[in-house]
Amino acid sequence: MDDFIAARSQMALSLGFHIIFSCVGMVMPFLMAFAHWKYLKTGNEVYKGLTKAWSKGVAILFATGAVSGTMLSFELGLLWPGFMKHAGPIFGMPFSLEGTAFFIEAIAIGFFLYGWDKFNKWFHWFCGFLVGISGLASGILVVAANAWMNSPSGFDYINGNYVNIDPVKAMFNDAWFPQALHMTVAAFCATGFAVAGVHAYLILKKKNVEFHTKAFRIAASFALIGAFGAPLSGDIAAKSVAERQPIKLAAMEAHFETEKGASFVIGGIPDENKEEIKYAIKIPKVLSFLVSSDFNSEVKGLKDFPRDEWPPVSVVHYAFQIMIFFGVIMIIIGSVYVYSTFFKKEWLDKNWLLKTFVWATPFGYIALEAGWTVTEVGRQPWIIYGIMRTIDAVTPMPGIQYSFYFFTAIFVSLSLILIFLLKRQIKMVPKLYDSTDVEYQSKNKKS
């Protein structure tokens, strides 16, 4: 394997795994804190058990995310020394602040796990809420660093030198808010659907039905926030991309010709050699409206840019279509759930609705990975957009493919361990977390 391809593959693999761990870490503490709040307000022991069960999951995923995040920080320096040499002093500030947020999160989760019946009940609840706030802050700060790569600012580039560095301006670059907002909304959507799907499956299996029903409804509510918020945050992100990276937008839509009243493309197979897209459904003037709120505005096509600056059009286009497809499906599922909640309450207990959520368990993370692919692959061939090409930043050291194989093995092992631990936690629900499980309690007394 070519060293450059190996380095890119290793980063893609690492980010692909870490983004799941980090998104769960951003959202799960809020589900946990909400369940805890319900317990404090109602005194219902089921909510207490649910809080404890979710807190153990949060702890497991926190540890896993810490490992994968540490690996990523080393990879940046080992694989991309040309990048870190120049970029480190400019965008290092959000990484430093992320480290602070990480330590706050670690302290808060320790207080929460071991603070039952030891702290004031509302201080204990605040510790759990603080886990969510610090986890969310960590995610936003890392996204700010990535956004800088898409919209570099906070320095002057003169004769190949990076001078007049302003770390604050670099952190609050033009892309950070749209990316951070869309990433946060997507994290709520993906994690909400994943957690709701797991609990829906366990309801269908008739295991601890009351416990899992309460868990399902909390998770589904959080999923709805993400599902209905995604089109709004996505619109803000798309307008930002159109302004800052028009070539990325053109690749997302496989839009080759510059035109006014540009069509929004659904599906299709891009042909980069013939510079056209086949078998696509085109909705006239919608793309122009989406990027500028004007049906007749001009949208630049790929042909307006040098060919050596094109990202891999097919990869970006297909990833964008996958993100849109699964996003729409989740909006439809969310709409059905809202309709059921307010107008057809009997549907909430129907197997078909629960099975729909079970099938939708991975949808959010598929859309999330596809969206991240659009962001990263759509920036190519640049590692710092318009300043430094990715190939110029890679390490000159040989044998990177072996590092890729080694890190792949680590991430696969981490995933297997994570699945084992979470599966064990689910099996322990009747024993440790659900005090209303009469069947288990009676069996335990007989034994």
C-alpha positions, 0 to 999 in steps of 0.5 A: 500500500502506498504510504500516502494512501495508508496515512489517509486510510488510517486517519479515515478509520480512526475518525470513523470510529472516534466520531461514534464514541465522541457523539455518544459521549456528547449526548448520552449524559443528557439522556442520563441526566434527564432520567435522573431528573425524572427520578428526583421529580417523581420518586419512581425507582425505574428512573433511578435504575435507568439513570444508573444503567445509562451512567455505566454505559456513559463510563464505558464509552468515555473510557473508549473515547479517551483511548481513541481520542489519544490515538488520534492526537498522536496520529496527527503528529506522526502521520502529518508532521508537515501539517502540525509544524505550521498548523499547531501554533495556530489552531492548538488553542481549541485542542488545549481547551478540549483537554480542559473539558475532558478533565472536567468531564472525567471529574464529573463522571467520577462524582456522579458514579460514586456520589449516590447517597453521598452528595446533595441530590441536586448537586449529584444531578448537576454532576451528571449534567456537567458530564454532558456539558463538558462532553458537548464542549469537547466535541464542539472544540474539536470541530472548531479545529477541523473547521479551521482546516476548511476555513483557515483564518487567524494568520497571514500567509506570506512567502510560505510563512505563517505570520501574525498568528491570532489563535482566537480568530483561528478558533472562531473561524467562519466555518466553526459555528455551522459545522459545530451546530450541524455536528451537535444536532446530528449527534443527538439524532444519531445517538437518540435513534441508536438508543431508542432502537436498542430499547425498542428491540428489548421491549419486543423481546418482552424483557423489563418492558416498563424499564425499556419503555421509559428508556425508549421514550426518552431516547426517542424524544432526543432523537426527534430534536436531532431529526427535526433540527438537522434540516435547519442546521444542514441549511446553515451549513450548506449556505456556509459551504457555498460561500467558502468552498463552492467546489465542495458544493459542486462535488456534493451535487455533481454540478459540472456546469455553472448556471443560474437557476441550478437544479437540486440533484437527487441520485444519479451517477457522476461521470468525471471523464465526461463531466456529466451526471446520469440517471439523476432526478433534477428539481429545477432552481432548488439548488440556487434557492437553497444556497442563496434564497434566490431561485435564479442565483448563479451556482458555480460548476466544477468546470470553473475550477482547475481539474487538479483541485477537484475532490473525488466527485463520486465519493462526495456525491454518493456520501451526500446522497446517503446522508440526505436519504437517511436524514429524510427517513428519520424525519418521516419516522420522527413525524410518525412518532409525534403523530402517535404521541398526540393523536394516536396514542395506541400506536405507541405500543404497536409492534410495527412502530417499535420494529421501525425504530429497531430497523432505524438503529444505525440510520443516524450513524450511517448519515453521520459517517456520510456527512463526515465523508462529505466534509473531509473528502470534499476538502481534498486535495487540501489539508488546509483549504487553499493553503497546503495540499494533503500530499505535502503534509504527510510524513516521509517515513516509510512503512506507514501501511504497517501502522495502518494495520496495527491501528485497525486491529486496535480499533476492531479490538476496542469495538469488540470489547465495547460491544461485550461490555454494553451487552453485559450491561443490558443483561444485568438490567433485571439484576441491578437496575430494574427493581420492578422486575417481579419475575427476576426477584421471585426467581432470585428468592427461590434460589 
